[in-house]
């Protein structure tokens, strides 16, 4: 049995079993490559002379193998076009039907995503070119688990200027988004002896599962109209940290009240505990200046976590932590043993975007864009009676309370689905099932610009039925 790398413009691995003869072995290897998709439909095959030279076979052997595969329908030959791989799609088994619910909705108002059509592609490409031209080749080698120094320095300046965060580049660790930051912190807290982490109730269930899988138990941190309230969470072993969204709580949309900000920081100082501040959309405040980060009040007890997911796009997988000095070493060690370091090209591009202030201009444009969307949402729902809309001062989503005695969340979601409309619901965000308020969550960041008006029309029609009911 012989193994060859043949280059037809691309590398192709062929395993020739010549026990039954060279021609039969070549036919078998090429037939398997076509069936497995390693040779794609319409791919141009090399000339018989070239392939014979590469494989050390006679040209006659290769020609005979080609003729056989043409006869079998695996290859095609046209005068002047050479030999190509046939399209076997019609012979293959039909694709399985899509899973129920897997279809993309016609109108997508689910929360959690920005308008990715706002991504500054041209500016990002320019930043990549500038960064690669100015960065030594050594930057593409294995690097510092904390992240590139260019981005950490840019973030220290930017976060201090725009969010009131007190940070030096040495306190910043770059992560693959918020989820990795949360998982790293939960692991470090668990290793330090924390039995549990308190997380907002209601809050994102996926984040609770991230913490559980890292080790600590999860305790409910109740949220009311003033935000998270640690005094209501009860006693539960050793709670090492509180995870909160102070600027715009998810999903209720409330902003943490100033008195609660003091309550949380006093809890952290008294218990020598930690507050994890998830500032997932803190840049998007519409009716007044953005609320400063909680971290500025207690930098020794707050981990500030942000990301580019809402400002640029989730696919970039770029996030950052600003850590108290006492946690830096442990988090960096955990990061090193998890994935060594976050990818570098995106870090360099984002650093350039920030230092050239293109990022600031992009944020301002996004803020105007989403405020217009928020205003259109309120205008469209204004005539609908019996509904209260919450969390509209900031962010990319709003919570619409459903009237008591009317259709519940699932019925509303079903009615919306009949119109091709996808929404979020409050029900799945509670730590435990029970008699909770009924509401739907409307994400106004997801639809593309041209699709947004029709999505609002569908939403208003569905909620008008709810209000009338």
TORVEXTI-841060 format. One record per residue (C-alpha): x, y, z. Coordinates in steps of 0.25 Angstrom, whole numbers, padded with zeros to 4 digits. Layout:
N
    east   north      up
       X       Y       Z
...
This chain:
469
    east   north      up
    0000    0000    0000
    0006    0014   -0004
    0002    0027    0001
    0004    0040   -0008
    0001    0055   -0006
   -0004    0059   -0020
   -0005    0074   -0023
   -0015    0078   -0033
   -0014    0093   -0029
   -0019    0088   -0015
   -0013    0076   -0007
   -0021    0063   -0008
   -0017    0051    0000
   -0018    0038   -0008
   -0016    0024   -0002
   -0012    0015   -0013
   -0014    0000   -0010
   -0006   -0006   -0022
   -0009   -0021   -0017
   -0019   -0023   -0028
   -0011   -0014   -0038
   -0007    0000   -0040
   -0018    0004   -0049
   -0029   -0003   -0040
   -0022    0004   -0028
   -0023    0018   -0034
   -0037    0016   -0038
   -0041    0012   -0024
   -0034    0024   -0018
   -0040    0034   -0027
   -0054    0028   -0026
   -0053    0028   -0011
   -0048    0043   -0012
   -0060    0047   -0020
   -0070    0039   -0011
   -0064    0045    0002
   -0065    0059   -0004
   -0050    0061   -0004
   -0051    0064   -0018
   -0062    0074   -0020
   -0072    0074   -0031
   -0067    0082   -0043
   -0053    0082   -0038
   -0043    0081   -0049
   -0034    0069   -0050
   -0019    0069   -0053
   -0015    0065   -0067
   -0012    0050   -0069
    0003    0054   -0071
    0004    0063   -0058
   -0003    0052   -0049
    0005    0041   -0055
    0018    0049   -0052
    0013    0052   -0038
    0010    0038   -0034
    0021    0031   -0042
    0011    0023   -0051
    0011    0022   -0066
    0002    0032   -0073
   -0005    0020   -0080
   -0009    0015   -0066
   -0015    0029   -0062
   -0022    0030   -0075
   -0029    0016   -0074
   -0033    0020   -0059
   -0039    0033   -0064
   -0046    0026   -0075
   -0052    0016   -0065
   -0057    0027   -0056
   -0063    0035   -0067
   -0071    0022   -0071
   -0076    0020   -0057
   -0080    0035   -0056
   -0070    0039   -0045
   -0063    0048   -0055
   -0067    0056   -0067
   -0058    0060   -0079
   -0061    0071   -0090
   -0052    0075   -0101
   -0045    0088   -0098
   -0049    0087   -0083
   -0041    0075   -0078
   -0046    0065   -0068
   -0054    0069   -0056
   -0061    0063   -0044
   -0076    0060   -0047
   -0087    0065   -0038
   -0092    0053   -0030
   -0103    0061   -0023
   -0114    0054   -0030
   -0109    0040   -0025
   -0107    0043   -0011
   -0117    0041    0000
   -0127    0052    0002
   -0124    0062    0013
   -0132    0059    0026
   -0144    0069    0028
   -0140    0081    0037
   -0143    0079    0052
   -0156    0085    0057
   -0153    0100    0061
   -0140    0101    0053
   -0146    0109    0042
   -0141    0124    0042
   -0153    0133    0046
   -0158    0143    0036
   -0158    0154    0047
   -0147    0152    0057
   -0149    0160    0070
   -0142    0151    0079
   -0133    0158    0089
   -0118    0156    0091
   -0112    0160    0077
   -0109    0174    0071
   -0111    0178    0057
   -0099    0172    0051
   -0102    0180    0038
   -0096    0191    0046
   -0082    0185    0046
   -0072    0195    0041
   -0066    0185    0031
   -0057    0195    0023
   -0052    0202    0036
   -0049    0188    0042
   -0041    0184    0029
   -0033    0197    0030
   -0030    0194    0044
   -0025    0180    0041
   -0016    0185    0030
   -0010    0196    0039
   -0008    0187    0051
   -0001    0176    0043
    0008    0186    0036
    0012    0192    0050
    0013    0179    0058
    0025    0170    0057
    0024    0156    0052
    0026    0151    0067
    0012    0155    0070
    0007    0143    0062
    0014    0133    0071
    0009    0128    0085
    0007    0140    0094
    0003    0146    0107
   -0010    0139    0113
   -0014    0153    0117
   -0015    0157    0103
   -0008    0167    0094
   -0002    0179    0101
   -0007    0188    0090
   -0021    0185    0093
   -0020    0185    0108
   -0014    0199    0108
   -0025    0204    0098
   -0036    0198    0107
   -0030    0204    0120
   -0031    0217    0114
   -0044    0215    0107
   -0051    0209    0119
   -0046    0220    0128
   -0051    0231    0119
   -0065    0225    0115
   -0069    0216    0127
   -0062    0221    0139
   -0054    0208    0141
   -0041    0209    0149
   -0031    0200    0142
   -0017    0198    0138
   -0013    0190    0126
   -0007    0180    0136
   -0021    0177    0142
   -0027    0174    0128
   -0029    0160    0123
   -0034    0158    0108
   -0044    0146    0107
   -0052    0140    0096
   -0065    0147    0100
   -0073    0149    0113
   -0076    0134    0114
   -0061    0130    0115
   -0059    0141    0125
   -0070    0136    0134
   -0065    0122    0133
   -0051    0126    0137
   -0056    0134    0149
   -0065    0123    0154
   -0053    0113    0153
   -0044    0122    0161
   -0055    0125    0171
   -0057    0110    0173
   -0042    0107    0175
   -0042    0118    0185
   -0053    0111    0193
   -0065    0119    0189
   -0077    0109    0190
   -0087    0117    0182
   -0089    0129    0173
   -0101    0138    0174
   -0107    0142    0160
   -0119    0151    0157
   -0133    0145    0157
   -0138    0146    0147
   -0126    0145    0138
   -0120    0137    0127
   -0121    0122    0129
   -0109    0119    0120
   -0100    0128    0129
   -0105    0120    0141
   -0101    0107    0135
   -0087    0112    0131
   -0084    0115    0146
   -0090    0102    0150
   -0081    0094    0140
   -0069    0102    0146
   -0072    0097    0160
   -0079    0106    0169
   -0094    0105    0172
   -0103    0116    0168
   -0112    0124    0177
   -0123    0133    0173
   -0121    0148    0175
   -0135    0154    0174
   -0137    0166    0165
   -0148    0177    0167
   -0151    0191    0162
   -0138    0196    0168
   -0129    0185    0163
   -0122    0173    0170
   -0124    0172    0185
   -0114    0164    0192
   -0122    0165    0205
   -0133    0156    0199
   -0124    0145    0195
   -0124    0138    0208
   -0113    0130    0214
   -0106    0119    0206
   -0092    0114    0211
   -0081    0123    0206
   -0086    0132    0194
   -0073    0136    0188
   -0078    0146    0178
   -0090    0153    0172
   -0092    0154    0157
   -0100    0166    0153
   -0104    0175    0141
   -0104    0189    0147
   -0105    0198    0135
   -0117    0190    0129
   -0122    0178    0136
   -0125    0166    0127
   -0136    0163    0124
   -0144    0173    0133
   -0137    0185    0127
   -0136    0192    0141
   -0124    0201    0144
   -0117    0198    0158
   -0122    0209    0168
   -0111    0217    0174
   -0115    0212    0188
   -0113    0198    0183
   -0100    0201    0177
   -0095    0205    0191
   -0102    0192    0197
   -0095    0183    0187
   -0081    0189    0190
   -0083    0189    0205
   -0087    0174    0204
   -0074    0172    0196
   -0065    0179    0206
   -0072    0173    0218
   -0071    0159    0213
   -0058    0161    0205
   -0066    0156    0194
   -0066    0159    0179
   -0076    0166    0170
   -0075    0162    0155
   -0081    0174    0147
   -0086    0169    0133
   -0086    0182    0125
   -0092    0175    0113
   -0098    0188    0107
   -0094    0199    0116
   -0091    0208    0104
   -0105    0209    0099
   -0112    0219    0108
   -0123    0228    0101
   -0129    0238    0110
   -0117    0243    0118
   -0102    0240    0120
   -0098    0226    0122
   -0098    0221    0136
   -0083    0219    0141
   -0078    0205    0144
   -0080    0200    0157
   -0065    0196    0157
   -0061    0211    0160
   -0068    0210    0173
   -0060    0198    0178
   -0049    0194    0169
   -0043    0184    0179
   -0056    0176    0180
   -0062    0177    0166
   -0058    0170    0153
   -0062    0178    0141
   -0066    0170    0129
   -0069    0175    0115
   -0069    0171    0101
   -0070    0175    0087
   -0082    0166    0084
   -0092    0176    0085
   -0084    0188    0079
   -0078    0181    0067
   -0083    0166    0067
   -0083    0153    0075
   -0075    0146    0064
   -0062    0153    0068
   -0062    0146    0081
   -0054    0158    0088
   -0057    0161    0103
   -0049    0167    0114
   -0048    0166    0129
   -0043    0177    0138
   -0038    0170    0151
   -0035    0174    0165
   -0019    0172    0166
   -0021    0160    0176
   -0028    0152    0165
   -0019    0154    0153
   -0009    0143    0155
   -0020    0132    0158
   -0028    0137    0146
   -0016    0137    0136
   -0012    0123    0141
   -0026    0118    0138
   -0026    0125    0124
   -0013    0119    0121
   -0017    0105    0124
   -0031    0107    0117
   -0027    0112    0103
   -0013    0119    0105
   -0018    0132    0099
   -0029    0138    0091
   -0027    0140    0076
   -0018    0152    0072
   -0022    0158    0059
   -0035    0163    0065
   -0029    0168    0077
   -0019    0177    0068
   -0030    0182    0060
   -0039    0186    0072
   -0027    0193    0078
   -0025    0201    0065
   -0040    0204    0064
   -0040    0209    0079
   -0027    0217    0078
   -0031    0224    0065
   -0045    0227    0071
   -0052    0220    0060
   -0059    0212    0071
   -0064    0224    0078
   -0071    0229    0065
   -0076    0215    0063
   -0082    0214    0077
   -0089    0228    0075
   -0095    0224    0061
   -0100    0211    0068
   -0106    0219    0079
   -0114    0227    0070
   -0118    0215    0061
   -0123    0207    0073
   -0130    0220    0079
   -0138    0221    0066
   -0142    0207    0067
   -0146    0208    0082
   -0154    0220    0078
   -0161    0213    0067
   -0164    0201    0076
   -0171    0211    0086
   -0179    0218    0075
   -0184    0205    0069
   -0188    0199    0083
   -0194    0212    0088
   -0208    0210    0083
   -0208    0196    0089
   -0216    0197    0102
   -0213    0188    0115
   -0198    0186    0112
   -0187    0192    0120
   -0173    0193    0113
   -0161    0193    0122
   -0146    0195    0121
   -0146    0205    0110
   -0136    0215    0115
   -0124    0207    0110
   -0120    0194    0103
   -0125    0186    0091
   -0137    0180    0097
   -0150    0183    0104
   -0159    0175    0113
   -0174    0176    0111
   -0183    0171    0122
   -0195    0163    0119
   -0208    0167    0126
   -0213    0158    0137
   -0224    0148    0133
   -0220    0149    0118
   -0212    0140    0109
   -0200    0135    0116
   -0186    0135    0110
   -0186    0122    0102
   -0200    0126    0096
   -0194    0139    0091
   -0181    0132    0086
   -0190    0122    0078
   -0199    0133    0072
   -0186    0141    0069
   -0180    0128    0062
   -0193    0127    0053
   -0189    0141    0048
   -0174    0137    0046
   -0170    0145    0058
   -0160    0141    0068
   -0160    0147    0082
   -0153    0144    0095
   -0161    0141    0108
   -0158    0144    0123
   -0162    0130    0128
   -0149    0123    0124
   -0141    0133    0132
   -0146    0130    0146
   -0137    0121    0155
   -0149    0113    0159
   -0163    0111    0153
   -0174    0117    0160
   -0185    0128    0160
   -0177    0139    0153
   -0181    0151    0145
   -0184    0148    0130
   -0176    0156    0120
   -0170    0155    0106
   -0156    0161    0103
   -0154    0169    0090
   -0140    0170    0084
   -0140    0182    0074
   -0125    0180    0070
   -0126    0167    0062
   -0134    0170    0050
   -0127    0177    0038
   -0132    0191    0035
   -0141    0188    0023
   -0148    0177    0031
   -0150    0185    0044
   -0164    0192    0041
   -0170    0179    0036
   -0166    0172    0049
   -0172    0183    0057
   -0185    0182    0049
   -0186    0167    0053
   -0182    0170    0067
   -0193    0181    0069
   -0204    0172    0062
   -0200    0160    0072
   -0200    0169    0084
   -0213    0176    0080
   -0220    0163    0081
   -0214    0161    0095
   -0218    0175    0100
   -0232    0173    0094
   -0233    0159    0101
